[in-house]
């Protein structure tokens, strides 16, 4: 599934809900479903600066084999797999959405992505200023990983 197809799917899920309390609940539910980040990745290095809550983001570059499956490191190209954890429920839901959209794509796809779903579902206008700053910090960090991995290719 492309980045835009995933964004459109998220927009559809959120547009089915009229009340923002229901949308917050959806974010909390999404975060609760996210697999916990292994303790070994909850390091200072993986903490995202700019978030009021603690958010850890782990990015792994996985080489792709010719058949599109993850595999051997000697093949050309690869994708980034993101994992994250937060100590705040809504923030964990937000980072879960970002992972859903960006994880499993090439560094260049991530760098080129227009993350229009954030505005379309109303996240920007319904988050506190500190959470909005945190959201921007998460996106920035994911793009920084993509840039770093793109330069290694």
C-alpha positions in Angstrom: 0.0 0.0 0.0 1.4 3.4 -0.9 1.8 6.3 1.6 -1.1 8.1 0.1 -3.4 5.1 0.1 -2.7 4.6 3.8 -3.3 8.3 4.4 -6.7 8.1 2.6 -7.6 5.1 4.7 -6.9 7.0 7.9 -8.9 10.0 6.7 -11.8 7.7 6.0 -11.6 6.1 9.4 -11.6 9.5 11.2 -14.2 11.1 9.0 -16.7 8.4 10.1 -16.5 10.0 13.6 -18.2 13.3 14.2 -17.2 14.1 17.8 -13.6 14.9 18.7 -13.9 12.9 21.9 -14.5 9.8 19.7 -11.5 10.7 17.6 -9.4 11.0 20.7 -10.7 7.6 21.8 -9.7 6.2 18.4 -6.2 7.6 18.9 -6.0 6.0 22.3 -7.2 2.7 21.0 -4.7 2.8 18.1 -1.9 3.5 20.6 -3.1 0.7 22.8 -2.9 -1.8 19.9 0.6 -0.8 19.1 3.2 -3.4 20.0 5.3 -2.2 22.9 8.8 -1.0 22.1 11.4 -3.4 23.5 13.2 -2.0 26.5 16.6 -2.1 24.7 15.3 0.8 22.4 14.1 3.0 25.2 17.3 5.0 25.3 18.2 8.6 25.4 19.4 8.4 21.8 15.9 7.3 20.7 14.0 10.0 22.7 12.5 12.6 20.4 13.4 16.2 21.4 10.5 18.6 21.3 7.9 16.3 22.8 6.4 17.2 26.2 5.7 13.4 26.7 8.5 10.9 26.4 8.5 9.4 22.9 11.0 6.8 21.8 11.4 6.2 18.0 13.5 3.3 16.6 14.2 3.1 12.9 15.7 0.1 11.2 16.8 0.0 7.6 15.9 -3.3 6.0 17.3 -4.3 2.7 14.7 -5.5 0.3 15.2 -8.6 -1.9 14.1 -8.6 -5.6 10.8 -10.2 -4.7 9.8 -7.3 -2.5 10.4 -9.2 0.7 12.8 -8.2 3.5 16.0 -10.0 3.3 19.6 -10.0 2.4 21.8 -7.0 2.9 23.6 -7.4 -0.4 20.5 -6.5 -2.5 20.0 -2.9 -3.7 17.5 -0.7 -1.9 15.6 -1.0 1.2 12.9 0.2 3.4 12.7 1.8 6.9 10.7 0.0 9.6 9.7 2.3 12.5 8.7 1.3 16.0 7.9 3.7 18.8 6.5 4.0 22.3 5.2 6.9 24.4 4.2 7.3 28.0 1.1 9.4 26.9 -1.9 7.5 25.4 -2.9 10.1 22.8 0.7 10.7 21.8 1.2 7.0 21.4 -1.8 7.0 19.1 -0.4 9.8 17.0 3.0 8.1 16.6 1.1 4.9 15.7 -0.6 6.8 12.9 2.8 8.1 11.6 4.3 4.6 11.8 1.3 3.2 9.9 1.8 5.8 7.1 5.6 5.8 6.8 6.9 2.5 8.0 7.8 0.0 5.3 8.6 2.6 2.7 11.9 3.6 1.1 13.8 6.6 2.5 13.0 8.6 -0.7 9.3 7.8 -0.5 9.3 9.1 3.1 11.3 12.2 2.2 8.9 13.0 -0.7 5.7 12.3 1.3 3.2 15.1 1.8 1.6 14.1 5.1 -1.8 15.7 4.3 -3.7 13.3 6.6 -2.6 15.3 9.6 -4.6 18.4 8.5 -7.4 16.4 6.8 -8.4 14.6 10.0 -8.1 17.8 12.1 -5.2 16.8 14.2 -3.4 20.1 13.9 -6.4 22.2 15.1 -7.4 19.8 17.9 -4.1 19.3 19.6 -2.6 21.5 22.3 0.3 23.7 21.1 2.7 21.4 23.0 1.3 18.3 21.4 1.4 20.0 17.9 5.0 20.7 18.5 5.6 17.1 19.5 3.8 15.9 16.3 6.1 18.1 14.2 9.1 16.8 16.1 8.1 13.2 15.4 7.7 13.9 11.7 11.0 15.7 11.6 12.8 12.8 13.3 11.3 10.3 10.9 12.4 12.4 8.0 15.9 12.7 9.5 16.2 8.9 9.7 15.0 8.7 6.1 17.6 11.3 5.0 20.4 9.4 6.9 19.4 6.1 5.4 19.0 7.6 1.9 22.6 8.9 2.1 23.9 5.4 3.0 22.3 3.8 -0.1 
